[in-house]
Amino acid sequence: MIQNKVEQHVIQTLEKLRSHFPEFCGCEVCQADVLVYALNRLPARYVASKAGTVITELNLDKDQMRAAIDVAVMEGVRRVSRSPRCGRDPAMPK
Ligand SMILES: [Zn+2]
């Protein structure tokens, strides 16, 4: 089984940052759009694991990578908040 470690980080980062963006809808559609946006802009880091094994090792090689993930997720949240595909009213800048 092959997993992209960056994907796990992006999901965790979105969880962590969501509370800072009250205008973010946060429904399944919008969350998926943010994940797709961020993942398409980040290099993948694949690891192989046995089926059913939970990968708990989440160290990324570089802080740089971590920062890049934060930035990509925040950009994604802002973009999706401006034009949510789920039909929610776009967030107006305050
Ligand atoms: Zn939504």
PDB file of the backbone (N, CA, C, O) and the ligand in Angstrom, with CONECT records:
HET     ZN  A 101       1
ATOM      1  N   MET A   1       0.842  -1.191   0.000  1.00  0.00           N
ATOM      2  CA  MET A   1       0.000   0.000   0.000  1.00  0.00           C
ATOM      3  C   MET A   1       0.881   1.245   0.000  1.00  0.00           C
ATOM      4  O   MET A   1       1.850   1.336   0.754  1.00  0.00           O
ATOM      5  N   ILE A   2       0.539   2.172  -0.832  1.00  0.00           N
ATOM      6  CA  ILE A   2       1.344   3.388  -0.938  1.00  0.00           C
ATOM      7  C   ILE A   2       0.546   4.583  -0.430  1.00  0.00           C
ATOM      8  O   ILE A   2      -0.610   4.793  -0.795  1.00  0.00           O
ATOM      9  N   GLN A   3       1.198   5.345   0.412  1.00  0.00           N
ATOM     10  CA  GLN A   3       0.535   6.538   0.926  1.00  0.00           C
ATOM     11  C   GLN A   3       1.418   7.758   0.726  1.00  0.00           C
ATOM     12  O   GLN A   3       2.646   7.680   0.721  1.00  0.00           O
ATOM     13  N   ASN A   4       0.755   8.865   0.565  1.00  0.00           N
ATOM     14  CA  ASN A   4       1.460  10.132   0.446  1.00  0.00           C
ATOM     15  C   ASN A   4       1.479  10.795   1.829  1.00  0.00           C
ATOM     16  O   ASN A   4       0.447  11.223   2.346  1.00  0.00           O
ATOM     17  N   LYS A   5       2.671  10.867   2.406  1.00  0.00           N
ATOM     18  CA  LYS A   5       2.785  11.453   3.740  1.00  0.00           C
ATOM     19  C   LYS A   5       2.344  12.904   3.768  1.00  0.00           C
ATOM     20  O   LYS A   5       1.823  13.392   4.771  1.00  0.00           O
ATOM     21  N   VAL A   6       2.558  13.580   2.659  1.00  0.00           N
ATOM     22  CA  VAL A   6       2.185  14.997   2.598  1.00  0.00           C
ATOM     23  C   VAL A   6       0.672  15.147   2.760  1.00  0.00           C
ATOM     24  O   VAL A   6       0.187  16.119   3.339  1.00  0.00           O
ATOM     25  N   GLU A   7      -0.058  14.164   2.235  1.00  0.00           N
ATOM     26  CA  GLU A   7      -1.512  14.209   2.338  1.00  0.00           C
ATOM     27  C   GLU A   7      -1.956  14.234   3.809  1.00  0.00           C
ATOM     28  O   GLU A   7      -2.839  15.002   4.190  1.00  0.00           O
ATOM     29  N   GLN A   8      -1.327  13.379   4.622  1.00  0.00           N
ATOM     30  CA  GLN A   8      -1.673  13.356   6.045  1.00  0.00           C
ATOM     31  C   GLN A   8      -1.371  14.700   6.704  1.00  0.00           C
ATOM     32  O   GLN A   8      -2.133  15.180   7.543  1.00  0.00           O
ATOM     33  N   HIS A   9      -0.265  15.288   6.315  1.00  0.00           N
ATOM     34  CA  HIS A   9       0.118  16.577   6.884  1.00  0.00           C
ATOM     35  C   HIS A   9      -0.850  17.677   6.470  1.00  0.00           C
ATOM     36  O   HIS A   9      -1.201  18.551   7.264  1.00  0.00           O
ATOM     37  N   VAL A  10      -1.270  17.618   5.224  1.00  0.00           N
ATOM     38  CA  VAL A  10      -2.197  18.629   4.732  1.00  0.00           C
ATOM     39  C   VAL A  10      -3.522  18.526   5.492  1.00  0.00           C
ATOM     40  O   VAL A  10      -4.109  19.542   5.867  1.00  0.00           O
ATOM     41  N   ILE A  11      -3.985  17.308   5.714  1.00  0.00           N
ATOM     42  CA  ILE A  11      -5.238  17.111   6.454  1.00  0.00           C
ATOM     43  C   ILE A  11      -5.095  17.651   7.881  1.00  0.00           C
ATOM     44  O   ILE A  11      -5.977  18.352   8.378  1.00  0.00           O
ATOM     45  N   GLN A  12      -3.984  17.320   8.527  1.00  0.00           N
ATOM     46  CA  GLN A  12      -3.748  17.802   9.895  1.00  0.00           C
ATOM     47  C   GLN A  12      -3.637  19.315   9.943  1.00  0.00           C
ATOM     48  O   GLN A  12      -4.147  19.959  10.859  1.00  0.00           O
ATOM     49  N   THR A  13      -2.974  19.868   8.958  1.00  0.00           N
ATOM     50  CA  THR A  13      -2.792  21.319   8.919  1.00  0.00           C
ATOM     51  C   THR A  13      -4.129  22.023   8.751  1.00  0.00           C
ATOM     52  O   THR A  13      -4.384  23.051   9.378  1.00  0.00           O
ATOM     53  N   LEU A  14      -4.979  21.462   7.899  1.00  0.00           N
ATOM     54  CA  LEU A  14      -6.299  22.057   7.717  1.00  0.00           C
ATOM     55  C   LEU A  14      -7.080  22.025   9.035  1.00  0.00           C
ATOM     56  O   LEU A  14      -7.722  23.012   9.396  1.00  0.00           O
ATOM     57  N   GLU A  15      -7.031  20.913   9.745  1.00  0.00           N
ATOM     58  CA  GLU A  15      -7.698  20.803  11.051  1.00  0.00           C
ATOM     59  C   GLU A  15      -7.205  21.896  11.998  1.00  0.00           C
ATOM     60  O   GLU A  15      -7.981  22.542  12.702  1.00  0.00           O
ATOM     61  N   LYS A  16      -5.895  22.074  11.985  1.00  0.00           N
ATOM     62  CA  LYS A  16      -5.240  23.011  12.899  1.00  0.00           C
ATOM     63  C   LYS A  16      -5.582  24.461  12.559  1.00  0.00           C
ATOM     64  O   LYS A  16      -5.776  25.287  13.451  1.00  0.00           O
ATOM     65  N   LEU A  17      -5.654  24.765  11.255  1.00  0.00           N
ATOM     66  CA  LEU A  17      -5.794  26.155  10.833  1.00  0.00           C
ATOM     67  C   LEU A  17      -7.241  26.609  10.688  1.00  0.00           C
ATOM     68  O   LEU A  17      -7.520  27.807  10.638  1.00  0.00           O
ATOM     69  N   ARG A  18      -8.153  25.654  10.620  1.00  0.00           N
ATOM     70  CA  ARG A  18      -9.551  25.986  10.354  1.00  0.00           C
ATOM     71  C   ARG A  18     -10.120  27.047  11.283  1.00  0.00           C
ATOM     72  O   ARG A  18     -10.853  27.937  10.852  1.00  0.00           O
ATOM     73  N   SER A  19      -9.773  26.944  12.572  1.00  0.00           N
ATOM     74  CA  SER A  19     -10.351  27.852  13.554  1.00  0.00           C
ATOM     75  C   SER A  19      -9.914  29.302  13.320  1.00  0.00           C
ATOM     76  O   SER A  19     -10.554  30.238  13.800  1.00  0.00           O
ATOM     77  N   HIS A  20      -8.823  29.472  12.580  1.00  0.00           N
ATOM     78  CA  HIS A  20      -8.356  30.826  12.288  1.00  0.00           C
ATOM     79  C   HIS A  20      -9.115  31.454  11.120  1.00  0.00           C
ATOM     80  O   HIS A  20      -8.949  32.639  10.829  1.00  0.00           O
ATOM     81  N   PHE A  21      -9.940  30.660  10.462  1.00  0.00           N
ATOM     82  CA  PHE A  21     -10.672  31.164   9.304  1.00  0.00           C
ATOM     83  C   PHE A  21     -12.172  30.943   9.502  1.00  0.00           C
ATOM     84  O   PHE A  21     -12.752  30.015   8.939  1.00  0.00           O
ATOM     85  N   PRO A  22     -12.795  31.811  10.312  1.00  0.00           N
ATOM     86  CA  PRO A  22     -14.225  31.622  10.604  1.00  0.00           C
ATOM     87  C   PRO A  22     -15.090  31.723   9.360  1.00  0.00           C
ATOM     88  O   PRO A  22     -16.212  31.219   9.346  1.00  0.00           O
ATOM     89  N   GLU A  23     -14.580  32.376   8.303  1.00  0.00           N
ATOM     90  CA  GLU A  23     -15.370  32.519   7.080  1.00  0.00           C
ATOM     91  C   GLU A  23     -15.346  31.250   6.229  1.00  0.00           C
ATOM     92  O   GLU A  23     -16.106  31.116   5.271  1.00  0.00           O
ATOM     93  N   PHE A  24     -14.460  30.321   6.596  1.00  0.00           N
ATOM     94  CA  PHE A  24     -14.366  29.074   5.825  1.00  0.00           C
ATOM     95  C   PHE A  24     -15.560  28.190   6.137  1.00  0.00           C
ATOM     96  O   PHE A  24     -15.866  27.915   7.298  1.00  0.00           O
ATOM     97  N   CYS A  25     -16.235  27.746   5.071  1.00  0.00           N
ATOM     98  CA  CYS A  25     -17.462  26.955   5.224  1.00  0.00           C
ATOM     99  C   CYS A  25     -17.194  25.668   6.002  1.00  0.00           C
ATOM    100  O   CYS A  25     -17.871  25.389   6.992  1.00  0.00           O
ATOM    101  N   GLY A  26     -16.220  24.894   5.565  1.00  0.00           N
ATOM    102  CA  GLY A  26     -15.849  23.708   6.325  1.00  0.00           C
ATOM    103  C   GLY A  26     -16.670  22.462   6.041  1.00  0.00           C
ATOM    104  O   GLY A  26     -16.490  21.442   6.706  1.00  0.00           O
ATOM    105  N   CYS A  27     -17.580  22.526   5.053  1.00  0.00           N
ATOM    106  CA  CYS A  27     -18.331  21.318   4.712  1.00  0.00           C
ATOM    107  C   CYS A  27     -17.412  20.363   3.951  1.00  0.00           C
ATOM    108  O   CYS A  27     -16.276  20.711   3.630  1.00  0.00           O
ATOM    109  N   GLU A  28     -17.907  19.167   3.666  1.00  0.00           N
ATOM    110  CA  GLU A  28     -17.068  18.153   3.011  1.00  0.00           C
ATOM    111  C   GLU A  28     -16.542  18.625   1.659  1.00  0.00           C
ATOM    112  O   GLU A  28     -15.382  18.397   1.315  1.00  0.00           O
ATOM    113  N   VAL A  29     -17.412  19.283   0.902  1.00  0.00           N
ATOM    114  CA  VAL A  29     -17.022  19.752  -0.431  1.00  0.00           C
ATOM    115  C   VAL A  29     -15.889  20.765  -0.316  1.00  0.00           C
ATOM    116  O   VAL A  29     -14.890  20.675  -1.029  1.00  0.00           O
ATOM    117  N   CYS A  30     -16.049  21.719   0.578  1.00  0.00           N
ATOM    118  CA  CYS A  30     -15.051  22.781   0.713  1.00  0.00           C
ATOM    119  C   CYS A  30     -13.742  22.226   1.278  1.00  0.00           C
ATOM    120  O   CYS A  30     -12.662  22.613   0.831  1.00  0.00           O
ATOM    121  N   GLN A  31     -13.831  21.331   2.245  1.00  0.00           N
ATOM    122  CA  GLN A  31     -12.615  20.737   2.801  1.00  0.00           C
ATOM    123  C   GLN A  31     -11.856  19.970   1.729  1.00  0.00           C
ATOM    124  O   GLN A  31     -10.633  20.066   1.636  1.00  0.00           O
ATOM    125  N   ALA A  32     -12.587  19.207   0.920  1.00  0.00           N
ATOM    126  CA  ALA A  32     -11.938  18.435  -0.141  1.00  0.00           C
ATOM    127  C   ALA A  32     -11.288  19.364  -1.148  1.00  0.00           C
ATOM    128  O   ALA A  32     -10.201  19.077  -1.649  1.00  0.00           O
ATOM    129  N   ASP A  33     -11.951  20.488  -1.453  1.00  0.00           N
ATOM    130  CA  ASP A  33     -11.383  21.439  -2.410  1.00  0.00           C
ATOM    131  C   ASP A  33     -10.075  22.029  -1.895  1.00  0.00           C
ATOM    132  O   ASP A  33      -9.134  22.232  -2.663  1.00  0.00           O
ATOM    133  N   VAL A  34     -10.018  22.301  -0.600  1.00  0.00           N
ATOM    134  CA  VAL A  34      -8.784  22.843  -0.018  1.00  0.00           C
ATOM    135  C   VAL A  34      -7.680  21.785  -0.082  1.00  0.00           C
ATOM    136  O   VAL A  34      -6.540  22.101  -0.424  1.00  0.00           O
ATOM    137  N   LEU A  35      -8.005  20.551   0.239  1.00  0.00           N
ATOM    138  CA  LEU A  35      -7.003  19.481   0.213  1.00  0.00           C
ATOM    139  C   LEU A  35      -6.458  19.295  -1.200  1.00  0.00           C
ATOM    140  O   LEU A  35      -5.253  19.143  -1.399  1.00  0.00           O
ATOM    141  N   VAL A  36      -7.360  19.309  -2.174  1.00  0.00           N
ATOM    142  CA  VAL A  36      -6.936  19.140  -3.571  1.00  0.00           C
ATOM    143  C   VAL A  36      -6.053  20.306  -4.001  1.00  0.00           C
ATOM    144  O   VAL A  36      -5.023  20.120  -4.647  1.00  0.00           O
ATOM    145  N   TYR A  37      -6.477  21.510  -3.629  1.00  0.00           N
ATOM    146  CA  TYR A  37      -5.701  22.697  -3.984  1.00  0.00           C
ATOM    147  C   TYR A  37      -4.287  22.591  -3.417  1.00  0.00           C
ATOM    148  O   TYR A  37      -3.308  22.799  -4.135  1.00  0.00           O
ATOM    149  N   ALA A  38      -4.185  22.272  -2.150  1.00  0.00           N
ATOM    150  CA  ALA A  38      -2.881  22.222  -1.493  1.00  0.00           C
ATOM    151  C   ALA A  38      -2.027  21.081  -2.055  1.00  0.00           C
ATOM    152  O   ALA A  38      -0.842  21.263  -2.331  1.00  0.00           O
ATOM    153  N   LEU A  39      -2.632  19.917  -2.218  1.00  0.00           N
ATOM    154  CA  LEU A  39      -1.865  18.749  -2.661  1.00  0.00           C
ATOM    155  C   LEU A  39      -1.357  18.902  -4.088  1.00  0.00           C
ATOM    156  O   LEU A  39      -0.300  18.375  -4.435  1.00  0.00           O
ATOM    157  N   ASN A  40      -2.103  19.621  -4.908  1.00  0.00           N
ATOM    158  CA  ASN A  40      -1.650  19.827  -6.274  1.00  0.00           C
ATOM    159  C   ASN A  40      -0.475  20.783  -6.353  1.00  0.00           C
ATOM    160  O   ASN A  40       0.194  20.864  -7.383  1.00  0.00           O
ATOM    161  N   ARG A  41      -0.219  21.509  -5.273  1.00  0.00           N
ATOM    162  CA  ARG A  41       0.869  22.473  -5.268  1.00  0.00           C
ATOM    163  C   ARG A  41       2.072  22.021  -4.462  1.00  0.00           C
ATOM    164  O   ARG A  41       3.069  22.737  -4.375  1.00  0.00           O
ATOM    165  N   LEU A  42       1.986  20.852  -3.880  1.00  0.00           N
ATOM    166  CA  LEU A  42       3.079  20.363  -3.041  1.00  0.00           C
ATOM    167  C   LEU A  42       3.657  19.095  -3.642  1.00  0.00           C
ATOM    168  O   LEU A  42       2.927  18.286  -4.214  1.00  0.00           O
ATOM    169  N   PRO A  43       4.965  18.919  -3.515  1.00  0.00           N
ATOM    170  CA  PRO A  43       5.555  17.668  -3.980  1.00  0.00           C
ATOM    171  C   PRO A  43       5.084  16.523  -3.077  1.00  0.00           C
ATOM    172  O   PRO A  43       5.003  16.681  -1.859  1.00  0.00           O
ATOM    173  N   ALA A  44       4.780  15.398  -3.668  1.00  0.00           N
ATOM    174  CA  ALA A  44       4.319  14.248  -2.892  1.00  0.00           C
ATOM    175  C   ALA A  44       5.510  13.539  -2.246  1.00  0.00           C
ATOM    176  O   ALA A  44       6.604  13.508  -2.810  1.00  0.00           O
ATOM    177  N   ARG A  45       5.288  12.971  -1.061  1.00  0.00           N
ATOM    178  CA  ARG A  45       6.294  12.127  -0.412  1.00  0.00           C
ATOM    179  C   ARG A  45       5.637  10.787  -0.118  1.00  0.00           C
ATOM    180  O   ARG A  45       4.869  10.637   0.832  1.00  0.00           O
ATOM    181  N   TYR A  46       5.960   9.836  -0.952  1.00  0.00           N
ATOM    182  CA  TYR A  46       5.292   8.553  -0.805  1.00  0.00           C
ATOM    183  C   TYR A  46       6.038   7.623   0.137  1.00  0.00           C
ATOM    184  O   TYR A  46       7.268   7.584   0.166  1.00  0.00           O
ATOM    185  N   VAL A  47       5.261   6.877   0.903  1.00  0.00           N
ATOM    186  CA  VAL A  47       5.835   5.817   1.725  1.00  0.00           C
ATOM    187  C   VAL A  47       5.033   4.549   1.459  1.00  0.00           C
ATOM    188  O   VAL A  47       3.841   4.600   1.158  1.00  0.00           O
ATOM    189  N   ALA A  48       5.711   3.413   1.577  1.00  0.00           N
ATOM    190  CA  ALA A  48       5.040   2.136   1.409  1.00  0.00           C
ATOM    191  C   ALA A  48       4.739   1.559   2.786  1.00  0.00           C
ATOM    192  O   ALA A  48       5.559   1.661   3.699  1.00  0.00           O
ATOM    193  N   SER A  49       3.581   0.960   2.933  1.00  0.00           N
ATOM    194  CA  SER A  49       3.247   0.347   4.212  1.00  0.00           C
ATOM    195  C   SER A  49       2.407  -0.886   3.959  1.00  0.00           C
ATOM    196  O   SER A  49       1.810  -1.045   2.895  1.00  0.00           O
ATOM    197  N   LYS A  50       2.370  -1.763   4.963  1.00  0.00           N
ATOM    198  CA  LYS A  50       1.497  -2.922   4.855  1.00  0.00           C
ATOM    199  C   LYS A  50       0.060  -2.472   5.021  1.00  0.00           C
ATOM    200  O   LYS A  50      -0.224  -1.509   5.733  1.00  0.00           O
ATOM    201  N   ALA A  51      -0.842  -3.174   4.360  1.00  0.00           N
ATOM    202  CA  ALA A  51      -2.245  -2.823   4.469  1.00  0.00           C
ATOM    203  C   ALA A  51      -2.677  -2.863   5.930  1.00  0.00           C
ATOM    204  O   ALA A  51      -2.331  -3.794   6.657  1.00  0.00           O
ATOM    205  N   GLY A  52      -3.417  -1.876   6.353  1.00  0.00           N
ATOM    206  CA  GLY A  52      -3.924  -1.856   7.712  1.00  0.00           C
ATOM    207  C   GLY A  52      -2.991  -1.223   8.719  1.00  0.00           C
ATOM    208  O   GLY A  52      -3.379  -0.983   9.862  1.00  0.00           O
ATOM    209  N   THR A  53      -1.777  -0.951   8.313  1.00  0.00           N
ATOM    210  CA  THR A  53      -0.841  -0.323   9.222  1.00  0.00           C
ATOM    211  C   THR A  53      -1.090   1.179   9.261  1.00  0.00           C
ATOM    212  O   THR A  53      -1.152   1.847   8.229  1.00  0.00           O
ATOM    213  N   VAL A  54      -1.228   1.680  10.459  1.00  0.00           N
ATOM    214  CA  VAL A  54      -1.398   3.123  10.590  1.00  0.00           C
ATOM    215  C   VAL A  54      -0.020   3.761  10.641  1.00  0.00           C
ATOM    216  O   VAL A  54       0.823   3.413  11.468  1.00  0.00           O
ATOM    217  N   ILE A  55       0.176   4.684   9.752  1.00  0.00           N
ATOM    218  CA  ILE A  55       1.466   5.371   9.747  1.00  0.00           C
ATOM    219  C   ILE A  55       1.412   6.514  10.746  1.00  0.00           C
ATOM    220  O   ILE A  55       0.681   7.487  10.557  1.00  0.00           O
ATOM    221  N   THR A  56       2.188   6.389  11.804  1.00  0.00           N
ATOM    222  CA  THR A  56       2.183   7.434  12.817  1.00  0.00           C
ATOM    223  C   THR A  56       3.414   8.315  12.683  1.00  0.00           C
ATOM    224  O   THR A  56       3.497   9.403  13.252  1.00  0.00           O
ATOM    225  N   GLU A  57       4.361   7.811  11.917  1.00  0.00           N
ATOM    226  CA  GLU A  57       5.591   8.579  11.747  1.00  0.00           C
ATOM    227  C   GLU A  57       5.338   9.709  10.767  1.00  0.00           C
ATOM    228  O   GLU A  57       5.097   9.479   9.582  1.00  0.00           O
ATOM    229  N   LEU A  58       5.396  10.927  11.272  1.00  0.00           N
ATOM    230  CA  LEU A  58       4.994  12.044  10.434  1.00  0.00           C
ATOM    231  C   LEU A  58       6.089  13.076  10.282  1.00  0.00           C
ATOM    232  O   LEU A  58       5.819  14.219   9.912  1.00  0.00           O
ATOM    233  N   ASN A  59       7.303  12.694  10.557  1.00  0.00           N
ATOM    234  CA  ASN A  59       8.376  13.660  10.423  1.00  0.00           C
ATOM    235  C   ASN A  59       8.663  13.959   8.960  1.00  0.00           C
ATOM    236  O   ASN A  59       8.923  13.060   8.160  1.00  0.00           O
ATOM    237  N   LEU A  60       8.611  15.192   8.646  1.00  0.00           N
ATOM    238  CA  LEU A  60       9.041  15.592   7.316  1.00  0.00           C
ATOM    239  C   LEU A  60      10.495  16.012   7.429  1.00  0.00           C
ATOM    240  O   LEU A  60      10.952  16.497   8.464  1.00  0.00           O
ATOM    241  N   ASP A  61      11.197  15.810   6.336  1.00  0.00           N
ATOM    242  CA  ASP A  61      12.632  16.044   6.335  1.00  0.00           C
ATOM    243  C   ASP A  61      12.985  17.472   6.715  1.00  0.00           C
ATOM    244  O   ASP A  61      13.987  17.724   7.383  1.00  0.00           O
ATOM    245  N   LYS A  62      12.152  18.392   6.283  1.00  0.00           N
ATOM    246  CA  LYS A  62      12.552  19.775   6.441  1.00  0.00           C
ATOM    247  C   LYS A  62      11.426  20.639   6.973  1.00  0.00           C
ATOM    248  O   LYS A  62      10.259  20.450   6.628  1.00  0.00           O
ATOM    249  N   ASP A  63      11.795  21.594   7.825  1.00  0.00           N
ATOM    250  CA  ASP A  63      10.829  22.577   8.281  1.00  0.00           C
ATOM    251  C   ASP A  63      10.266  23.364   7.106  1.00  0.00           C
ATOM    252  O   ASP A  63       9.123  23.821   7.114  1.00  0.00           O
ATOM    253  N   GLN A  64      11.110  23.500   6.107  1.00  0.00           N
ATOM    254  CA  GLN A  64      10.725  24.195   4.887  1.00  0.00           C
ATOM    255  C   GLN A  64       9.467  23.578   4.280  1.00  0.00           C
ATOM    256  O   GLN A  64       8.555  24.277   3.837  1.00  0.00           O
ATOM    257  N   MET A  65       9.450  22.249   4.275  1.00  0.00           N
ATOM    258  CA  MET A  65       8.325  21.513   3.726  1.00  0.00           C
ATOM    259  C   MET A  65       7.078  21.800   4.548  1.00  0.00           C
ATOM    260  O   MET A  65       5.993  22.014   4.007  1.00  0.00           O
ATOM    261  N   ARG A  66       7.251  21.802   5.860  1.00  0.00           N
ATOM    262  CA  ARG A  66       6.141  22.069   6.764  1.00  0.00           C
ATOM    263  C   ARG A  66       5.560  23.465   6.502  1.00  0.00           C
ATOM    264  O   ARG A  66       4.344  23.654   6.461  1.00  0.00           O
ATOM    265  N   ALA A  67       6.456  24.423   6.328  1.00  0.00           N
ATOM    266  CA  ALA A  67       6.023  25.798   6.056  1.00  0.00           C
ATOM    267  C   ALA A  67       5.295  25.872   4.724  1.00  0.00           C
ATOM    268  O   ALA A  67       4.295  26.578   4.592  1.00  0.00           O
ATOM    269  N   ALA A  68       5.802  25.141   3.739  1.00  0.00           N
ATOM    270  CA  ALA A  68       5.165  25.137   2.421  1.00  0.00           C
ATOM    271  C   ALA A  68       3.759  24.566   2.519  1.00  0.00           C
ATOM    272  O   ALA A  68       2.847  25.034   1.837  1.00  0.00           O
ATOM    273  N   ILE A  69       3.580  23.547   3.373  1.00  0.00           N
ATOM    274  CA  ILE A  69       2.256  22.946   3.555  1.00  0.00           C
ATOM    275  C   ILE A  69       1.307  23.958   4.195  1.00  0.00           C
ATOM    276  O   ILE A  69       0.167  24.105   3.754  1.00  0.00           O
ATOM    277  N   ASP A  70       1.773  24.659   5.237  1.00  0.00           N
ATOM    278  CA  ASP A  70       0.939  25.674   5.883  1.00  0.00           C
ATOM    279  C   ASP A  70       0.471  26.718   4.873  1.00  0.00           C
ATOM    280  O   ASP A  70      -0.704  27.085   4.832  1.00  0.00           O
ATOM    281  N   VAL A  71       1.410  27.182   4.067  1.00  0.00           N
ATOM    282  CA  VAL A  71       1.088  28.226   3.093  1.00  0.00           C
ATOM    283  C   VAL A  71       0.070  27.714   2.072  1.00  0.00           C
ATOM    284  O   VAL A  71      -0.903  28.399   1.760  1.00  0.00           O
ATOM    285  N   ALA A  72       0.300  26.519   1.560  1.00  0.00           N
ATOM    286  CA  ALA A  72      -0.595  25.964   0.542  1.00  0.00           C
ATOM    287  C   ALA A  72      -2.006  25.769   1.103  1.00  0.00           C
ATOM    288  O   ALA A  72      -2.993  26.032   0.416  1.00  0.00           O
ATOM    289  N   VAL A  73      -2.095  25.310   2.345  1.00  0.00           N
ATOM    290  CA  VAL A  73      -3.416  25.087   2.955  1.00  0.00           C
ATOM    291  C   VAL A  73      -4.119  26.426   3.184  1.00  0.00           C
ATOM    292  O   VAL A  73      -5.316  26.552   2.922  1.00  0.00           O
ATOM    293  N   MET A  74      -3.383  27.419   3.669  1.00  0.00           N
ATOM    294  CA  MET A  74      -3.998  28.728   3.907  1.00  0.00           C
ATOM    295  C   MET A  74      -4.485  29.358   2.607  1.00  0.00           C
ATOM    296  O   MET A  74      -5.564  29.948   2.557  1.00  0.00           O
ATOM    297  N   GLU A  75      -3.685  29.228   1.568  1.00  0.00           N
ATOM    298  CA  GLU A  75      -4.101  29.752   0.262  1.00  0.00           C
ATOM    299  C   GLU A  75      -5.369  29.051  -0.206  1.00  0.00           C
ATOM    300  O   GLU A  75      -6.294  29.680  -0.718  1.00  0.00           O
ATOM    301  N   GLY A  76      -5.390  27.758  -0.022  1.00  0.00           N
ATOM    302  CA  GLY A  76      -6.557  26.979  -0.426  1.00  0.00           C
ATOM    303  C   GLY A  76      -7.807  27.404   0.334  1.00  0.00           C
ATOM    304  O   GLY A  76      -8.882  27.540  -0.250  1.00  0.00           O
ATOM    305  N   VAL A  77      -7.659  27.615   1.644  1.00  0.00           N
ATOM    306  CA  VAL A  77      -8.805  28.030   2.466  1.00  0.00           C
ATOM    307  C   VAL A  77      -9.326  29.384   1.986  1.00  0.00           C
ATOM    308  O   VAL A  77     -10.535  29.588   1.883  1.00  0.00           O
ATOM    309  N   ARG A  78      -8.420  30.295   1.698  1.00  0.00           N
ATOM    310  CA  ARG A  78      -8.839  31.632   1.241  1.00  0.00           C
ATOM    311  C   ARG A  78      -9.572  31.541  -0.092  1.00  0.00           C
ATOM    312  O   ARG A  78     -10.624  32.150  -0.285  1.00  0.00           O
ATOM    313  N   ARG A  79      -8.997  30.771  -1.000  1.00  0.00           N
ATOM    314  CA  ARG A  79      -9.615  30.623  -2.328  1.00  0.00           C
ATOM    315  C   ARG A  79     -10.997  30.011  -2.236  1.00  0.00           C
ATOM    316  O   ARG A  79     -11.948  30.510  -2.837  1.00  0.00           O
ATOM    317  N   VAL A  80     -11.106  28.934  -1.484  1.00  0.00           N
ATOM    318  CA  VAL A  80     -12.386  28.233  -1.387  1.00  0.00           C
ATOM    319  C   VAL A  80     -13.412  29.102  -0.664  1.00  0.00           C
ATOM    320  O   VAL A  80     -14.599  29.064  -0.987  1.00  0.00           O
ATOM    321  N   SER A  81     -12.955  29.884   0.315  1.00  0.00           N
ATOM    322  CA  SER A  81     -13.868  30.771   1.038  1.00  0.00           C
ATOM    323  C   SER A  81     -14.447  31.836   0.113  1.00  0.00           C
ATOM    324  O   SER A  81     -15.587  32.269   0.280  1.00  0.00           O
ATOM    325  N   ARG A  82     -13.645  32.249  -0.862  1.00  0.00           N
ATOM    326  CA  ARG A  82     -14.109  33.283  -1.792  1.00  0.00           C
ATOM    327  C   ARG A  82     -15.149  32.745  -2.763  1.00  0.00           C
ATOM    328  O   ARG A  82     -16.066  33.466  -3.159  1.00  0.00           O
ATOM    329  N   SER A  83     -15.011  31.496  -3.142  1.00  0.00           N
ATOM    330  CA  SER A  83     -15.988  30.929  -4.075  1.00  0.00           C
ATOM    331  C   SER A  83     -16.237  29.462  -3.763  1.00  0.00           C
ATOM    332  O   SER A  83     -15.744  28.577  -4.461  1.00  0.00           O
ATOM    333  N   PRO A  84     -17.007  29.212  -2.708  1.00  0.00           N
ATOM    334  CA  PRO A  84     -17.306  27.822  -2.326  1.00  0.00           C
ATOM    335  C   PRO A  84     -18.168  27.141  -3.392  1.00  0.00           C
ATOM    336  O   PRO A  84     -19.121  27.730  -3.903  1.00  0.00           O
ATOM    337  N   ARG A  85     -17.827  25.912  -3.715  1.00  0.00           N
ATOM    338  CA  ARG A  85     -18.568  25.180  -4.745  1.00  0.00           C
ATOM    339  C   ARG A  85     -19.827  24.535  -4.207  1.00  0.00           C
ATOM    340  O   ARG A  85     -20.653  24.035  -4.971  1.00  0.00           O
ATOM    341  N   CYS A  86     -19.977  24.545  -2.875  1.00  0.00           N
ATOM    342  CA  CYS A  86     -21.104  23.840  -2.269  1.00  0.00           C
ATOM    343  C   CYS A  86     -22.384  24.660  -2.325  1.00  0.00           C
ATOM    344  O   CYS A  86     -23.453  24.170  -1.962  1.00  0.00           O
ATOM    345  N   GLY A  87     -22.280  25.933  -2.788  1.00  0.00           N
ATOM    346  CA  GLY A  87     -23.476  26.742  -2.889  1.00  0.00           C
ATOM    347  C   GLY A  87     -23.664  27.709  -1.745  1.00  0.00           C
ATOM    348  O   GLY A  87     -24.603  28.505  -1.756  1.00  0.00           O
ATOM    349  N   ARG A  88     -22.786  27.656  -0.754  1.00  0.00           N
ATOM    350  CA  ARG A  88     -22.837  28.596   0.343  1.00  0.00           C
ATOM    351  C   ARG A  88     -22.459  29.978  -0.187  1.00  0.00           C
ATOM    352  O   ARG A  88     -21.686  30.085  -1.140  1.00  0.00           O
ATOM    353  N   ASP A  89     -22.993  31.030   0.418  1.00  0.00           N
ATOM    354  CA  ASP A  89     -22.642  32.386  -0.004  1.00  0.00           C
ATOM    355  C   ASP A  89     -21.151  32.600   0.193  1.00  0.00           C
ATOM    356  O   ASP A  89     -20.601  32.252   1.238  1.00  0.00           O
ATOM    357  N   PRO A  90     -20.498  33.173  -0.813  1.00  0.00           N
ATOM    358  CA  PRO A  90     -19.059  33.437  -0.655  1.00  0.00           C
ATOM    359  C   PRO A  90     -18.807  34.355   0.534  1.00  0.00           C
ATOM    360  O   PRO A  90     -19.596  35.253   0.825  1.00  0.00           O
ATOM    361  N   ALA A  91     -17.702  34.112   1.208  1.00  0.00           N
ATOM    362  CA  ALA A  91     -17.347  34.931   2.365  1.00  0.00           C
ATOM    363  C   ALA A  91     -16.942  36.313   1.881  1.00  0.00           C
ATOM    364  O   ALA A  91     -16.117  36.457   0.979  1.00  0.00           O
ATOM    365  N   MET A  92     -17.532  37.316   2.490  1.00  0.00           N
ATOM    366  CA  MET A  92     -17.170  38.686   2.122  1.00  0.00           C
ATOM    367  C   MET A  92     -15.996  39.135   2.986  1.00  0.00           C
ATOM    368  O   MET A  92     -15.961  38.891   4.192  1.00  0.00           O
ATOM    369  N   PRO A  93     -15.053  39.784   2.354  1.00  0.00           N
ATOM    370  CA  PRO A  93     -13.928  40.295   3.161  1.00  0.00           C
ATOM    371  C   PRO A  93     -14.427  41.295   4.183  1.00  0.00           C
ATOM    372  O   PRO A  93     -15.277  42.134   3.883  1.00  0.00           O
ATOM    373  N   LYS A  94     -13.898  41.204   5.388  1.00  0.00           N
ATOM    374  CA  LYS A  94     -14.396  42.076   6.456  1.00  0.00           C
ATOM    375  C   LYS A  94     -13.637  43.390   6.455  1.00  0.00           C
ATOM    376  O   LYS A  94     -13.909  44.261   7.281  1.00  0.00           O
TER     377      LYS A  94
HETATM  378 ZN    ZN A 101     -18.980  24.402   1.803  1.00  0.00          ZN2+
END
